[in-house]
Structures are given as structure tokens and as C-alpha cells.
Amino acid sequence: MIKLGYKLMSEEHGPAALVRNTVRAEQAGFDFAAISDHFSPWLDEQGHSPFAWSVLGAAANATSRIGLMTAVTCPIMRYHPAIVAQAAATVSLLSNNRFTLGLGSGERLNEHVVGEGWPGIRERHERLAEAIEIIKGLLDGSLTHYRGNYFKLDDARLFDRPDRPPPITIAAGGEAAARLAGRTGSGLIATDPQPDLVEAFVSAGGSGPRYAEVAMCYAKSEKDAQQTAHQYFRWAVAGWRIMPELPNTEAFAAASKHVSPETLAAEISCGPSADRHLEAIGRYTNAGYDHLILVQIGPEQEDFVDFFERELSPQLDHMSA
């Protein structure tokens, strides 16, 4: 059965708006809401980047049913894994076990701010593997000391943790990360409809949910949607091989300056047509993803949620029946 999620784009909305959007998403019937955990937006036009964990605490208090999730938190540099474990335990308690911890190997954009440089992809994956081990051990109470190649723990213990640890899902842009998710996580997160990532996840022992972010832009006209998507989302065309290496909004602006609205619209469903958005969603379900995070680009979140409630949700319910 397909589960439907709503993306809380912390790069495009302030903290109070994100909490309001979560409440509205719950009212509209979304199964869960997934927040990005960034220090910086990708583009200056996006204009926001509040602290995701504060937003999650407020959202947990403002809602009663909807699941909450990070998509994703990077525990390899800006946060020590012990702090991520503490934050995850607290949100799990505040939400009455509605929380899922999404983890990934991160981007230079957010992690270099602490002044420790930016390692290559192999080291990032090694750091992530150690971080997952620490987080899982602290959440289930089995680990207090740790000596790894990158991280250490000294007499660490979570005094407030839920009776059952939150599920941990791992983001993957390539097969190596997908196999890591299969070995160490309870789920997979991706942003492209790539069946090979699902296959790699399953081949490494993964049997849990397969999340995918589906970017789209609803508006009353196709042209308006294309312009909005271009203004706020053109950074995404660079792809996940380049994006983790760029350091700031100026670099993302330069990397995307030649991207036209038409080029972006060829990658992202834009406009008022439910059929077009459903076709885009179908590419992900056909690739094997069963937890879909719908990403409405731009400021018109209320209109999108109304559209979801009125047109997308009934047809998606029929598809997953």
C-alpha cells in the first residue's frame, strides 16, 4: 500500500509557516510530513533555513496523527551522531512515536560551516556508517562508549528515550549508499525514480519502506508553475554528483544560471493538470517506491494542499487500493 508524505521545505518557508503547513497536511490526510534539515538554502531566492529540530518539536505538539520525519539529517560533521540520537529520541517522545529518522551523507553546503573541510564520498560513507552505529546503539540503550576512525563516545547515555527506537531510513543517490541502507537501515530514501537503487537496497537485505521525493509545482496555469519552479528549484538540475560538492548559494546560482524554465519543466510536472502530476508519481511507484513524499515547489502551499485533497488524493487512494 502506498503511503503519501508532504515535504516541509525548510529552505522556502520560515518556522511558523512550516508548522502551519504540517497541521494543514494532517487535515488533508497526508500520512506523514518530512522536513529537510539544512543550515542554508540552495538559492538566495528561497530565503529560509530554520533549525529543523525546533520545527519538529512544535509540529509534534500541534498535530496528533501525522507521522514526522527528517529527509534528511546528516550526522557526519555539523552534528555529532550522539546529538542526533538525543534529538531523535526527544521528538519520538514528543510525537508519541510518530517519528522516523532519515539520515544521509550530506552536502558541503551545510556541513562545511563548522570549518572542518569536506571529505570525499568514500570517507563520507564511512563516517555515515559509524554514525548509524552510534545512533542505533544510543537509541536502544546498548552503547555508551565508542572508538571509531572518525567518532568517539565517552560514557554517553540517553536519559529520555522512547520505549521503541524510531525507524532509521537512509538516503541514497547511488547503489553503494543504497546497499548501506539495506545493511544498516530500516528503509531507503531517494529523489529519482531509479529501480536500481531499490534493487541494491533489497539485495543488501533491505526489506523496509522505500521512500522517494517527487518534486512538482501546482499552479493555476502551466506557465506560472514553470516560472515558480524555475525561481525556487532550478538548483536541482545539477544532479546529486555535483550538488554535494558546492559550498554556498552563489555556487548553486552559477551552476544553474543556464537552466531555463522549459528545461526544468521537462524534469518536473508543472501546472494544474492532475493527470500530469499523477503520471510523474507513477514513475516512482513503477520503480518500486511505496512511500512518496510530494514536494510542492514555491510559496503556494495552501493551494497545493487543497488540490491534493480535491484531486490527487482520491486517485492515489484508488491506485494503492
C-alpha positions as CSV (number, residue, x, y, z in Angstrom):
1,M,0.0,0.0,0.0
2,I,1.3,3.4,-1.0
3,K,1.8,6.0,1.8
4,L,1.8,9.7,1.0
5,G,4.0,12.2,2.5
6,Y,4.2,16.0,2.4
7,K,7.6,17.8,2.1
8,L,8.3,20.5,4.6
9,M,10.8,22.6,2.5
10,S,12.7,24.4,5.2
11,E,14.6,26.3,2.5
12,E,11.4,28.0,1.3
13,H,9.4,28.6,4.5
14,G,10.0,30.0,7.9
15,P,9.5,28.0,11.1
16,A,5.9,29.2,11.9
17,A,4.8,28.6,8.3
18,L,6.3,25.0,8.4
19,V,4.3,24.2,11.5
20,R,1.1,25.6,9.9
21,N,1.8,23.6,6.8
22,T,2.2,20.4,8.9
23,V,-1.2,21.0,10.5
24,R,-2.9,21.5,7.1
25,A,-1.2,18.4,5.7
26,E,-2.6,16.4,8.6
27,Q,-6.1,17.8,8.0
28,A,-5.8,16.9,4.3
29,G,-5.0,13.3,5.0
30,F,-1.3,13.0,4.4
31,D,0.3,10.0,6.2
32,F,3.5,11.8,7.2
33,A,5.4,15.0,6.8
34,A,9.2,15.0,6.0
35,I,11.4,18.1,6.8
36,S,14.7,19.0,5.2
37,D,17.5,19.6,7.7
38,H,19.8,22.3,6.3
39,F,21.9,25.2,7.5
40,S,21.5,27.1,4.2
41,P,19.1,27.2,1.3
42,W,20.4,26.2,-2.1
43,L,19.4,29.6,-3.6
44,D,19.1,33.1,-2.1
45,E,15.6,33.3,-3.7
46,Q,14.4,30.5,-1.4
47,G,15.3,32.7,1.6
48,H,14.9,30.4,4.7
49,S,16.7,27.8,6.7
50,P,15.3,27.4,10.2
51,F,16.5,24.7,12.7
52,A,14.6,21.6,11.7
53,W,14.5,20.0,15.1
54,S,12.8,23.0,16.7
55,V,10.2,22.9,14.0
56,L,9.7,19.2,14.6
57,G,9.1,19.7,18.3
58,A,6.5,22.4,17.5
59,A,4.9,20.3,14.8
60,A,4.7,17.3,17.2
61,N,2.8,19.5,19.7
62,A,0.5,20.9,17.0
63,T,-0.6,17.6,15.5
64,S,-1.9,14.3,16.7
65,R,-1.9,11.8,13.9
66,I,0.5,12.6,11.1
67,G,4.0,11.0,11.0
68,L,7.1,13.2,11.2
69,M,10.4,12.6,9.6
70,T,13.7,14.1,8.7
71,A,14.6,13.9,5.0
72,V,17.3,14.0,5.7
73,T,19.7,14.8,8.6
74,C,23.4,14.5,8.0
75,P,25.2,13.1,11.2
76,I,28.8,13.2,10.0
77,M,30.1,16.7,10.7
78,R,27.7,19.6,11.6
79,Y,26.1,17.3,14.2
80,H,27.8,14.6,16.2
81,P,25.8,11.4,16.0
82,A,25.2,11.4,19.8
83,I,23.3,14.8,19.4
84,V,21.3,13.4,16.5
85,A,20.3,10.4,18.7
86,Q,19.3,12.7,21.5
87,A,17.2,14.9,19.2
88,A,15.5,11.8,17.6
89,A,14.7,10.4,21.0
90,T,13.1,13.7,22.1
91,V,11.0,14.1,19.0
92,S,9.9,10.5,19.3
93,L,8.7,11.1,22.8
94,L,7.0,14.4,21.9
95,S,5.2,12.9,19.0
96,N,4.2,9.6,20.8
97,N,6.3,7.5,18.5
98,R,5.3,9.2,15.2
99,F,8.9,10.0,14.2
100,T,11.2,8.4,11.6
101,L,14.8,9.4,11.4
102,G,16.1,9.9,7.9
103,L,19.9,10.1,7.6
104,G,22.2,10.8,4.7
105,S,25.9,11.6,3.9
106,G,25.1,15.3,3.4
107,E,26.2,18.3,1.3
108,R,29.2,20.6,1.6
109,L,26.6,23.5,1.5
110,N,25.5,22.7,5.1
111,E,28.4,20.7,6.6
112,H,31.4,22.9,5.8
113,V,30.1,25.7,8.0
114,V,31.8,24.2,11.1
115,G,35.2,24.7,9.5
116,E,36.3,21.1,9.3
117,G,36.6,20.9,5.5
118,W,34.6,18.5,3.3
119,P,35.7,14.9,2.8
120,G,35.4,12.8,-0.3
121,I,32.5,10.5,-0.9
122,R,34.2,7.3,0.4
123,E,35.0,8.9,3.7
124,R,31.5,10.4,3.9
125,H,30.0,6.9,3.6
126,E,32.5,5.6,6.2
127,R,31.5,8.4,8.6
128,L,27.8,7.7,8.0
129,A,28.2,4.0,8.7
130,E,29.9,4.9,12.1
131,A,27.3,7.5,12.8
132,I,24.4,5.0,12.2
133,E,26.1,2.5,14.6
134,I,26.3,5.1,17.3
135,I,22.8,6.4,16.8
136,K,21.2,3.0,16.9
137,G,23.2,2.0,19.9
138,L,22.3,5.1,21.9
139,L,18.6,4.8,20.9
140,D,18.3,1.2,22.0
141,G,20.5,1.7,25.1
142,S,23.1,-0.8,24.1
143,L,26.0,1.6,23.6
144,T,27.8,4.0,25.9
145,H,31.4,4.0,24.7
146,Y,32.7,4.0,21.1
147,R,36.1,4.4,19.4
148,G,35.9,4.6,15.6
149,N,38.0,6.1,12.9
150,Y,36.0,9.3,13.0
151,F,33.8,9.4,16.1
152,K,34.1,8.7,19.8
153,L,31.7,8.3,22.6
154,D,32.7,8.6,26.3
155,D,30.1,7.4,28.9
156,A,27.2,8.6,26.8
157,R,23.6,7.7,27.7
158,L,20.2,9.0,26.7
159,F,18.1,9.5,29.8
160,D,14.9,10.3,27.8
161,R,14.3,7.8,25.0
162,P,11.2,6.1,23.7
163,D,10.3,2.5,24.5
164,R,11.0,1.6,20.9
165,P,13.6,3.3,18.9
166,P,12.4,5.3,15.8
167,P,12.9,3.7,12.4
168,I,16.1,4.8,10.7
169,T,15.9,5.3,6.9
170,I,19.0,6.0,4.8
171,A,19.2,8.3,1.7
172,A,20.9,7.1,-1.4
173,G,21.9,8.7,-4.7
174,G,23.9,5.7,-5.8
175,E,24.0,1.9,-5.4
176,A,26.7,1.9,-2.7
177,A,24.6,4.1,-0.4
178,A,21.5,2.0,-1.2
179,R,23.4,-1.1,-0.1
180,L,24.4,0.7,3.1
181,A,20.7,1.4,3.6
182,G,19.9,-2.2,3.1
183,R,22.5,-3.4,5.6
184,T,22.0,-0.8,8.4
185,G,18.7,1.0,8.0
186,S,15.0,0.1,8.1
187,G,14.2,2.0,4.9
188,L,15.6,3.7,1.8
189,I,15.1,7.3,0.6
190,A,15.7,8.5,-3.0
191,T,14.9,11.5,-5.1
192,D,14.9,9.9,-8.6
193,P,12.7,7.1,-9.9
194,Q,15.7,4.7,-10.1
195,P,14.7,1.0,-9.8
196,D,18.4,0.1,-9.4
197,L,18.5,1.8,-6.0
198,V,15.6,-0.3,-4.9
199,E,17.3,-3.4,-6.2
200,A,20.6,-2.6,-4.5
201,F,18.7,-1.9,-1.2
202,V,16.9,-5.3,-1.4
203,S,20.0,-7.2,-2.5
204,A,21.8,-6.0,0.7
205,G,19.0,-7.2,3.0
206,G,16.7,-4.2,2.9
207,S,13.0,-5.1,3.4
208,G,11.5,-1.9,4.8
209,P,9.8,1.1,3.2
210,R,11.2,2.7,0.1
211,Y,10.7,6.5,0.2
212,A,11.1,8.8,-2.7
213,E,10.7,12.6,-3.1
214,V,8.5,13.6,-6.0
215,A,9.1,17.3,-6.9
216,M,6.1,19.1,-8.6
217,C,4.7,22.5,-8.9
218,Y,0.9,23.0,-8.9
219,A,-0.4,26.4,-10.1
220,K,-3.5,27.7,-11.9
221,S,-1.6,27.9,-15.1
222,E,1.3,25.8,-16.6
223,K,3.3,29.0,-17.3
224,D,3.0,30.2,-13.7
225,A,4.1,26.8,-12.4
226,Q,7.1,26.7,-14.7
227,Q,8.2,30.2,-13.6
228,T,7.8,29.3,-9.9
229,A,9.6,26.0,-10.3
230,H,12.5,27.8,-12.1
231,Q,12.8,30.5,-9.5
232,Y,12.9,28.2,-6.5
233,F,14.1,24.8,-7.8
234,R,16.5,25.2,-10.7
235,W,19.4,24.2,-8.5
236,A,18.1,20.6,-8.6
237,V,19.1,20.1,-12.3
238,A,22.8,19.9,-11.3
239,G,22.3,16.4,-10.0
240,W,23.5,14.6,-6.9
241,R,27.0,14.0,-8.2
242,I,27.6,17.8,-8.3
243,M,25.3,19.1,-5.6
244,P,27.1,17.7,-2.6
245,E,30.3,19.5,-3.6
246,L,29.0,23.1,-4.0
247,P,29.7,25.3,-1.0
248,N,27.2,28.2,-1.0
249,T,24.2,29.8,-2.7
250,E,26.4,31.7,-5.1
251,A,27.9,28.4,-6.4
252,F,24.4,27.0,-6.9
253,A,23.3,30.1,-8.7
254,A,26.2,29.9,-11.0
255,A,25.7,26.2,-11.6
256,S,22.1,26.7,-12.6
257,K,22.2,30.1,-14.4
258,H,21.8,28.5,-17.8
259,V,18.8,26.4,-16.8
260,S,15.6,27.6,-18.5
261,P,12.0,27.2,-17.2
262,E,11.4,24.8,-20.1
263,T,14.4,22.6,-19.2
264,L,13.2,22.3,-15.6
265,A,9.6,21.7,-16.7
266,A,10.8,18.7,-18.7
267,E,12.0,17.2,-15.4
268,I,9.2,18.3,-13.1
269,S,5.5,18.2,-13.5
270,C,4.1,21.7,-13.6
271,G,0.6,23.2,-13.8
272,P,-3.0,22.5,-12.9
273,S,-3.3,19.0,-14.5
274,A,-3.8,16.2,-12.0
275,D,-3.1,13.7,-14.8
276,R,0.3,15.2,-15.3
277,H,1.3,15.0,-11.7
278,L,-0.2,11.5,-11.4
279,E,2.0,10.4,-14.3
280,A,5.1,11.8,-12.5
281,I,4.1,10.0,-9.3
282,G,3.5,6.8,-11.3
283,R,7.2,6.7,-12.4
284,Y,8.2,6.3,-8.8
285,T,5.6,3.6,-8.0
286,N,6.6,1.7,-11.1
287,A,10.3,1.9,-9.9
288,G,9.3,0.2,-6.7
289,Y,8.9,3.1,-4.2
290,D,6.0,2.8,-1.8
291,H,6.3,6.0,0.4
292,L,6.0,9.1,-1.7
293,I,7.0,12.5,-0.4
294,L,5.2,15.1,-2.5
295,V,7.3,18.3,-2.8
296,Q,5.3,21.3,-3.8
297,I,7.7,23.9,-5.0
298,G,7.2,27.6,-4.1
299,P,5.1,29.6,-1.7
300,E,1.6,28.3,-2.8
301,Q,1.3,25.5,-0.3
302,E,-2.3,26.1,0.7
303,D,-3.5,25.9,-2.9
304,F,-1.4,22.7,-3.4
305,V,-2.9,21.0,-0.3
306,D,-6.4,21.9,-1.5
307,F,-5.6,20.5,-4.9
308,F,-4.2,17.3,-3.3
309,E,-7.3,16.9,-1.1
310,R,-9.7,17.6,-4.0
311,E,-8.0,15.8,-7.0
312,L,-4.8,13.9,-6.2
313,S,-5.7,12.0,-3.0
314,P,-8.8,10.3,-4.4
315,Q,-7.0,9.0,-7.4
316,L,-3.9,8.0,-5.5
317,D,-6.1,6.1,-3.0
318,H,-7.6,4.2,-5.9
319,M,-4.1,3.4,-7.3
320,S,-2.9,2.0,-4.0
321,A,-6.1,0.0,-3.2
